[in-house]
């Protein structure tokens, strides 16, 4: 946390993982239409990154069945 010379909190610095956790909480709890556009954009990017990761880990269904 960053405070100015009067002791007022002016900034909070988060790690990337903490920010992702915050965005997931917003996604689960907040009204999407009530979120400011910059947070909607951040959540959209988070979801795109998650899908990209899932796509890299995806396997063909036939390949999975052939293992059994």
ABEGO torsion letter per residue (X at the ends): XBBBAAGBBABBBBBAAAAAAAAAAAAAABBAAABBAAAAAAAAAAAAAAAAAAAAABBBAAAAAAAX
